[in-house]
Amino acid sequence: MTNQTLDIQNNSRIHGIAYIFWFITAFLSIIVFSAGRTLIIRTYTRFFPADAWLVQQGQGGLSLVSILISLPLGMLVIAIIIGGFEYQHRYKGTSKGWHMIARTLALEVGFLMLALYL
């Protein structure tokens, strides 16, 4: 085999690993959505515990808070999935691509740890 065929095989392996890491960040963004929404709603109910009882009667502001939290977090999930794929596709296998994946994974894991401990 020539060096050119070895480079192609190594590049395809590196690209595959990069896309696997992108898929992990996409999956974690969905989990972060759920954890973030729960974290914010829990914090809201700590400050306004009466709203938790009013939701059972169809009153109170907790359902509005849930909607107002879900929309921006949903947009963030879409941005992470689509934007992450586009960035990874453009810079796959380069240091820019790996740095972006590392930052995204660090933020997602950090947010999950924050949600776990609060």
N, C-alpha and C positions, 0 to 999 in steps of 0.2 A: 504494500500500500504506500501511496505517496503521502507527503505531509498535507497536501490539500484535502484528501479524503479524510484524514484524521481530524483536521480542523473542522470540517463540515460535521462530522459525527460529534465532536466535542461541543460545537456550537449548538447543535440540535439538543444535546443533553442539557446544556446550560439554559437554553430557551425553555425547555420543558420544565426544568426546576423553577425557573422564574415564574412561569404561568401557574405552577402548583402553589407557589407562595402567594401569587395574586389571588388564587381561588380561596386560600386560607384567609386572607384579609377580607375578601368578600363575604365569606361565611361568618367571620368574627364580627363584621359590621352589623349583621342581622342580630346577633346575640347582644352586641353593644346597644342597639336600638331598644331591645326589650329591657335590658338592665338599666339603661338611662331613663327610660319612661317610668319604670318602677321606682327608681331612686327619686325622681322629681315628685312623683305622686305621693310617695311615702313622706317626703319632706313637707309637702303641702298639707297632708293630713296631720302631721305633727303640730303645725301652726294653727290649723283650722280643723280640729277634730269633729266639730258639729257637722261639717259638710259630709263626713263619711256616713253619718246616720241619715242625713237628708237625701243622699243618693238612692237609698233603698226606697224612698217615697217618690222618687223622680224629681227631686228639687236639688238646689244647691249648685255650687260652681265647679264641683269636681269633674263632671263630664266635660265642661268647657276647658278646664285645665288639661284634661287628657287629650282633647282634640288639638289644643294649641301647642302641646308638647309633641304630639305624634307627627304633625305636619313638617316642622323643621327637621326633626330627627329622620323622618322618611326621606326628605330631600338630601340629607347628609349621607344616608345609606346609598341612595342612587348615585350621588357624586362620587362616593368611594368606589363603587362597583364600576361605573362607566369611566370615570376619570382615571381610576387606577389601571383599568385595562388599556385605555388609550396611552397613558404614560408608559406603561410596561411594554406595550407593543412598539412604541417609538424608541425606547431606550433599553430594550431587552438585552441582558448580558453585559451591560456597561455599569460603571460605578454609579452613575446617576440613578439607574433603575433599582439597583440594590439598596442605595441610600433611601430612596422613597419607600421601598417595601419595609425596610428596617424602621423608619420613622412611623409608618402607618401601623405596623405591628406593635411598636412600643406604646403608641398612644392608645390603641385598642386594649392591650393588656393592662396598661395603667388605669384606664377607665373601668375595666372589669374589676380590678383590684379595689378601686375606690368604691364601686358599688357593693363589693363584698364586705368591706369593712365599715360602711356607713349605715 
